[in-house]
Amino acid sequence: MLKKKLTIKIILFLIFSDILETLIHLCFKKGVSSYSYQQVSTLADLLAFFTGVFSSPFLWLGLLLVFLTFIVWSTILSKIDLSVAVPIASFSYILVPFTSALILHETVSWLRWSGVFFILVGVIFVSLSTREKEAHL
Amino acid sequence: MKEGVIFTLFLIVLTSICDTVNQLFLKSAINTLSSPSGNILNILKFILKLVLIPRVWISLLFSITSLCIWLFVLSRADLSFAFSADSMHYIFIAIASRFVLKEKVGLKRWIGIIFIVIGIAVISFS
């Protein structure tokens, strides 16, 4: 059964899921930021790293958002096809570098942006082809 | 490419592989059940049946491993780089779907995969 109707409500849900996805990774990055480039050479170091990271409130906020995203995605996928949802949702491939530059002050060169563009096109192609498969069902 | 970039890419490959194994176990577990119809109660019943399958727990184990590696990656790489490079799980999942789950992978999907590979190569040099 094809579910194709893209209503305003679904589009808002998709934008919401993009923002959530971006927030998750910003939270994770913030959560590990105090352990940046920490020397890890023994198993004890690794254990200390994870104890530290898992006691960060940012990390748990991120995990909470993962759970919320799961619910939002389940709702989206019950209304529209995966092949329609994924290309719109892959907007987060632009949103993440954008917010990384804006909030985390990372430098995103034009070369990196062009790489992001290739990935975006690739992700859209990969998901579009699911239509062929659904046609057989 | 600096040596640090290669190590980070290796870790991202590892987290993507864990992700792929996680998805394969989850999908093969889900394939044993019939998909639920629309209402919430049926979906809840479906999830309950699902968590009783041991393969789902293996899947969860891999997803936790993937998360741990991912956090380690984020502690030593730019988010804008790591998140983009993580798109390589699309490649692994497509290949695994083809050879493990015996799904059909169409031409458009292979073209998409080539684009992703080029994109990851470009951001790795940036």
Boltz contact constraints between the chains, C-beta under 6 A:
constraints:
  - contact:
      token1: [A, 25]
      token2: [B, 79]
      max_distance: 6.0
  - contact:
      token1: [A, 25]
      token2: [B, 83]
      max_distance: 6.0
  - contact:
      token1: [A, 28]
      token2: [B, 74]
      max_distance: 6.0
  - contact:
      token1: [A, 29]
      token2: [B, 74]
      max_distance: 6.0
  - contact:
      token1: [A, 29]
      token2: [B, 79]
      max_distance: 6.0
  - contact:
      token1: [A, 32]
      token2: [B, 71]
      max_distance: 6.0
  - contact:
      token1: [A, 32]
      token2: [B, 74]
      max_distance: 6.0
  - contact:
      token1: [A, 32]
      token2: [B, 75]
      max_distance: 6.0
  - contact:
      token1: [A, 35]
      token2: [B, 75]
      max_distance: 6.0
  - contact:
      token1: [A, 36]
      token2: [B, 75]
      max_distance: 6.0
  - contact:
      token1: [A, 37]
      token2: [B, 76]
      max_distance: 6.0
  - contact:
      token1: [A, 53]
      token2: [B, 71]
      max_distance: 6.0
  - contact:
      token1: [A, 96]
      token2: [B, 83]
      max_distance: 6.0
  - contact:
      token1: [A, 97]
      token2: [B, 80]
      max_distance: 6.0
  - contact:
      token1: [A, 100]
      token2: [B, 79]
      max_distance: 6.0
  - contact:
      token1: [A, 100]
      token2: [B, 80]
      max_distance: 6.0
  - contact:
      token1: [A, 106]
      token2: [B, 78]
      max_distance: 6.0
  - contact:
      token1: [A, 106]
      token2: [B, 80]
      max_distance: 6.0
  - contact:
      token1: [A, 108]
      token2: [B, 80]
      max_distance: 6.0
  - contact:
      token1: [A, 109]
      token2: [B, 126]
      max_distance: 6.0
  - contact:
      token1: [A, 111]
      token2: [B, 126]
      max_distance: 6.0
  - contact:
      token1: [A, 112]
      token2: [B, 123]
      max_distance: 6.0
  - contact:
      token1: [A, 112]
      token2: [B, 126]
      max_distance: 6.0
  - contact:
      token1: [A, 114]
      token2: [B, 122]
      max_distance: 6.0
  - contact:
      token1: [A, 115]
      token2: [B, 119]
      max_distance: 6.0
  - contact:
      token1: [A, 115]
      token2: [B, 122]
      max_distance: 6.0
  - contact:
      token1: [A, 115]
      token2: [B, 123]
      max_distance: 6.0
  - contact:
      token1: [A, 116]
      token2: [B, 84]
      max_distance: 6.0
  - contact:
      token1: [A, 118]
      token2: [B, 115]
      max_distance: 6.0
  - contact:
      token1: [A, 118]
      token2: [B, 118]
      max_distance: 6.0
  - contact:
      token1: [A, 118]
      token2: [B, 119]
      max_distance: 6.0
  - contact:
      token1: [A, 119]
      token2: [B, 84]
      max_distance: 6.0
  - contact:
      token1: [A, 119]
      token2: [B, 87]
      max_distance: 6.0
  - contact:
      token1: [A, 119]
      token2: [B, 116]
      max_distance: 6.0
  - contact:
      token1: [A, 119]
      token2: [B, 119]
      max_distance: 6.0
  - contact:
      token1: [A, 121]
      token2: [B, 115]
      max_distance: 6.0
  - contact:
      token1: [A, 122]
      token2: [B, 112]
      max_distance: 6.0
  - contact:
      token1: [A, 122]
      token2: [B, 115]
      max_distance: 6.0
  - contact:
      token1: [A, 122]
      token2: [B, 116]
      max_distance: 6.0
  - contact:
      token1: [A, 125]
      token2: [B, 108]
      max_distance: 6.0
  - contact:
      token1: [A, 125]
      token2: [B, 111]
      max_distance: 6.0
  - contact:
      token1: [A, 125]
      token2: [B, 112]
      max_distance: 6.0
  - contact:
      token1: [A, 126]
      token2: [B, 90]
      max_distance: 6.0
  - contact:
      token1: [A, 126]
      token2: [B, 109]
      max_distance: 6.0
  - contact:
      token1: [A, 126]
      token2: [B, 112]
      max_distance: 6.0
  - contact:
      token1: [A, 128]
      token2: [B, 108]
      max_distance: 6.0
  - contact:
      token1: [A, 129]
      token2: [B, 106]
      max_distance: 6.0
  - contact:
      token1: [A, 129]
      token2: [B, 108]
      max_distance: 6.0
  - contact:
      token1: [A, 129]
      token2: [B, 109]
      max_distance: 6.0
  - contact:
      token1: [A, 132]
      token2: [B, 106]
      max_distance: 6.0
